[in-house]
Amino acid sequence: MTDWAAGIRIGVQSRLIPGASLRAIHENARALGFDGIELQGSMIELAREAARTGVPVTAMCSGHRGWFIDPDPDLVRACIEDVKVLLELGAELDAPLIIVPIYGRTQFLPAHCQTGRTPEEDEALWLHGLREVTEHADRVGGRLLVEAINRYQNSVSVTVADAVRFAAGANSPNVRPMADVFHMNIE
């Protein structure tokens, strides 16, 4: 392995690998050449299963109720509550939680696909939620990865520069940016 590749690990989302249990999914992923699995789906339930059974996890991808900038204020609160639980489970699993402001609503699509707020209001709501969950991450030892996803799926954290700005603004060693080559390719 070359020096530049020494720290690279390749994971696959758990929903993409067959298996009757999380343990079987992990073993199948390893047999296919992946270094580990990223949980995706009913995240709290999957993370609890991983903790209970000792299945190693490389990361957790969303899987919570609502979004940080959901049009429904009750779902914004539910998102923050679930993210806090996931941070606690992530600390136990030594796995970061990947977060985005919202998925599937953006200012770059027709009005019915937006949040109903201005871009500035969306960003302010995102930063408010990010601050709250960062404080919790710092208390419990959880880690957050702020992902940039393409403009057709959100309009707040679109570029890697956005993710870097938000992660740096969190002012915590427990919050880092994440670049996703799928979304980078679209942008």
N, C-alpha and C positions, 0 to 999 in steps of 0.2 A: 504494500500500500504506500502511495506517495505521501509526503508530509502534509500536503494540503488536504488530503482526504482522511487523515488520521482521526479527526473529530466529527466526521460526518456519519450520521446514522440514518438509515432509511426505514421509516415506519409506514404502516398502511392502516387505513380506517377499518375498524373492527367489522363494520357492516359489509365490507367488500370481500371478506374471507369466510368460507363455509366452516361450520362447526356447531355442534349441539350445545356447547357451553363456551364460556369465555376462555377456559383453559384449552379446549380443543381449537378454538380460533387462534389463540396465541401459538400453539404448537404447529398448526397449519401455516401460519404466517412465517414462522421461523423456517419451516421445511421449504417454503417458497423463496427463501433468501432475504426476507425482511428482518431487520434488527428488533422490531417490536411492533406493538399495536397502539393505535390512537383510538381511544374510545369515542364512539359516536352513536347516538340513539337516545334512549332513556338514560341520560347521563348519571343521575344520582343513583338509580338502581344498578347500572353497570359498574360504577365506581365502588359501590358497597360490595358488589359481588367480587370485584378484583381485590379489594382489601381483605375480604373474608377468606378468599381462596388462595391469596398470595400470587395472583397473576401479575407479572410486571406490565406496566403501562408507560408508554413514552409521552403521551399527552392526552388531554380530554378536549373534545371539540364541541362547544356549545351544549345543546341538549337540555336547555333550561326552559322554563315557561317565559314567554314574552321576550322583550328586548329592551336594551337601555333607552332607546328612543321610540318605543312602541307608541302608536297613536292612542292606545288605551292606558291611562295612568295606573290602573290596577295591575296591568301586565308589566309595566315598568317596575313597580314595587315587587311583583313576583319574581321578575328577572334578578333583581338585586338580592332578594332572599335566597333564591336558588344558587346564585353565584357564590354567596357566602358559604353555603353548605358544601358546594363543590370545591371551594378553596380549602376547607377543612379536610375533605377527603383527598384532595390533591396533595396536601402536606403529608398525609399518612402514606400515600402511594409514591411520593417523590415524583409527581407528574404535574406539569403546568397545565393551566386551563387557558384555552384559546378563546378570546372574546372579540366580538365585533359590535358596533353600535346597533345594527339591525341587519336583517337579511331579507331582501326581496322588496324593499321600499326605497325609492330614491327620487331625488329632485330631477333626475335626468330622464324620467319617464312621465307619462300623462298624470294629471292631478290625482286620479283615483289610486295611483301607485305610490303616492307620497305619504308623508306622515301628517300633513295638515298644518305643519309649522314652517317657519322660515328656516333657511340653512343655518342661520346664526342661533336660532332657538334650539334646533336639533343639536348643534355642537355644544351649546351650553348645558343641555340636558345630559348629553353623553359625558361631558367632563364632570358634572355633578355625580353621576353614578359611578364613574371611574374612580373618583376620589374616595367615595364611600367604600367600594370594594377593595381599593388599595389599602386603606386603613385596616380593613379586616385581614387582608393578606399579610400585612406586616405583623398583626397580632398573632395569627395562627401559623405563620411560616408557609403559607401558600404562595404560589407563583402565577402570574398572569402573562400571557402573550397577546399583545394587541396586534391583530391581523389587519392588513390592508386587503380589502376585497374590491372587485371591479365596480365601476360606476353604474352598472346595470343592476347591482344588488344592494348598493347603499351609496350615499353621497357624502359621507362624513370621513371615513377612513378608507380612502381610495388608493392612494399611492404609498409606496414604502416610506416616502418622506413624511406622509401623514402619520403612519404608525410610529415612526421614530419620534416625531414631535409629541404625540400623545404619551408615549411611553416615557420620554424624557420629562415631560410635564408632570407625570405622576410622582416624580422625585423619590423613587423607591427602588432599591436593588431587586425587589421582587416583581417588577414590571419591566418587560422587555418588548421590543417590536418583533414582529414576525413577517417575513416575506414569503409569499406563496407563489410559486412559478406559474401556476394556472392563471391566477388573477393578474400577475405581472404581464403575462403574454397578451392578455386582452387589452390592458392599458398601454 
